[in-house]
Structure formats: C-alpha cells, structure tokens
Amino acid sequence: MGTSLLIVAGSYRRLGNCEMFAKDIALRARADSISLLRLTDFALKSCTGCYRCLNPEHRCRVQDDLYFILEKMKGFDGIIFSIPTYVLGPVGQFKLFADRLACMAVFQPDFRKIRAVSAIFGGIESWRGVTQSLVNAVIRMMGFDFRGSAFIEAALPGESLDVKYQPVAQGLADALGENSAAYFPCKTLQCPSCGSDLFFIQDGRKVCVLCESSGEYRDGQWIDYRDSKRFTARGFVEHFEGWLKPKVAEYSAQRERHRSLRETYKDIGVWIKKEE
Ligand SMILES: Cc1cc2nc3c(=O)[nH]c(=O)nc-3n(C[C@H](O)[C@H](O)[C@H](O)COP(=O)(O)O)c2cc1C
C-alpha cells in the first residue's frame, strides 16, 4: 500500500524554505502521493471566544475555511507541518489556526491515525523564540501521532536545502515511517513530558511553560520531576471537561451579575473605527 503525505506550509512565500524543505522530506520518505496545503491560501478568522465548540455537536459559527482545512487533513498516512518563525513565534496564520483548537477535538479519532512531524524555520537560531515549542504543543493537542521535530536555521529561501540539513530532512522522513523511531534533535534542555524548551524558574524548580511539568535540574539530571501529563487524553479531559466547561457554566449561572457589570462599563471611552 502506498504512503500518502500532506505538507502543511505556514509561509506565504512560494518555494521558500517551508515548501521546499518539506518536499525534500516527502521525497526522502518515498511518498507515493504528496498533497500540499498552504495555510495562507485560506481564510482563517479570529476565534470569537464564544465556547460554542466545547459541545462536540456544535460547529464553530465563524464563516471561514477552518473546517475545510481540517476535513482535508484526514486520511493521510503522514503530515509534515512546515512552519516559519515570524517575530519570535509561529507565523500569524498558524496562530489563527491554533486558536481554534477546541473545534478540532471531534477530529481526534481521525488525527490519531496520522503520523506527524514538524520542521520549524528561523533566520537565526538564537532568534527562534517560542515557535518550535508552541507548534509542537498544538500538534500534540490536535491528537496526531507525533514522531519528530527539528529546527532549521535558514534565512533566505532555499538555505534549508544546504547539505548540512540533509541528515535532518532524512531524520524527519524516517520518523514518518511506520514503527520508526522518534526523531527530536535538540541542543537545549527539553521538558521530558512535552519536549518544550521553555521554562519558568519558580522556587528553584524549572517549570515547563507549556505543560507545567516541573523539577530541579542538576548535573544533567532531573530531580523530583513531576509530570503534569497535560498533553495526554486524560489531561485534555481534565482541562476541557473538568475545568473549562464548569467555568463556562459558572459564567451562565452569574448572568445577572455580568449583565450589570457590562451595563456599568459599556459606554466608557470612544471606539476607534475605520470610516466608511
Ligand atoms: C516578517 C518576518 C519575521 C521574521 N522573524 C524571525 C524571527 O523572529 N526569528 C527568526 O529566527 N527568523 C525570523 N524570520 C525569518 C524566517 O523565519 C525564515 O526566513 C524562514 O526560513 C522563512 O521561511 P520561508 O522561506 O518558507 O518563508 C522572519 C521572517 C519574516 C519575513
């Protein structure tokens, strides 16, 4: 049976690093079919924060291409997220997509069957900011079988195809194979639970910024490490069912109080709008 791969490219640039490097991965993975989805080819609007999508029977009411994109992601053997850093974080179109995460819960049974890797780009490695950790957290939360991720320092379009990145492309291609080993090369300390490289320091402990797992890190070892298991099926249920849904119910129960608060604040200040 042939292997089908989908490339999700975050950059607006045609034949830039996101597109060409991901195509190189797909060729190395010997995919029989390669499909491409450029996030900037689609309309993605802001999440309105209504929480309607917390009920799996309710679709998001925002009229844009989100569900078209999600439907198109189904059915592949593998998916390559190829996302550039823009101003220390993932490019804005990816964040617009990620903000709609709660709508994606109903797609998890399909996404669980799909192996995923990410290729993250930045012009200067030390300017990469939060991109890789954030993109990878979203891939995990969408439910994909997450197999690998690498950062590629490439400023100009095509730099990622430099010979020194060929082993990286090969590593990601191999990770997309059935029953293959995971591939997460990283030069800095990673959270053992979610792989993020972002930490707060609190009371002498390193606390993962994304999943809140924590521990002390001494002489190359984690001590008293506490795994939050946030990015597990149980972690999601705890967050969405155990915290977020009761929180929304709390808001509904206090409807009168919120109405009076809105009454107090609604006419303060003048909104700046574009003239017709
Ligand atoms: C508006 C803009 C902002 C960028 N910000 C960063 C940044 O903060 N850090 C970084 O390392 N690279 C930054 N870059 C560089 C891109 O991440 C890099 O060139 C990447 O390879 C672009 O991928 P593409 O060729 O597929 O468009 C920025 C590029 C642009 C156009």
The ligand as a Gaussian input file, in Angstrom:
#p B3LYP/6-31G(d) Opt

LIG

0 1
 C        8.310000      39.154000       8.931000
 C        9.365000      38.147000       9.267000
 C        9.738000      37.956000      10.580000
 C       10.717000      37.031000      10.918000
 N       11.058000      36.864000      12.232000
 C       12.012000      35.973000      12.570000
 C       12.396000      35.806000      13.936000
 O       11.875000      36.431000      14.858000
 N       13.361000      34.888000      14.217000
 C       13.982000      34.152000      13.247000
 O       14.856000      33.353000      13.567000
 N       13.628000      34.288000      11.940000
 C       12.676000      35.189000      11.583000
 N       12.313000      35.327000      10.258000
 C       12.985000      34.504000       9.233000
 C       12.143000      33.337000       8.732000
 O       11.677000      32.532000       9.774000
 C       12.966000      32.486000       7.782000
 O       13.436000      33.296000       6.731000
 C       12.231000      31.291000       7.214000
 O       13.138000      30.472000       6.523000
 C       11.115000      31.700000       6.278000
 O       10.528000      30.580000       5.664000
 P       10.021000      30.639000       4.135000
 O       11.250000      30.780000       3.275000
 O        9.290000      29.390000       3.907000
 O        9.145000      31.856000       4.036000
 C       11.351000      36.264000       9.910000
 C       10.967000      36.460000       8.564000
 C        9.988000      37.378000       8.242000
 C        9.598000      37.564000       6.798000

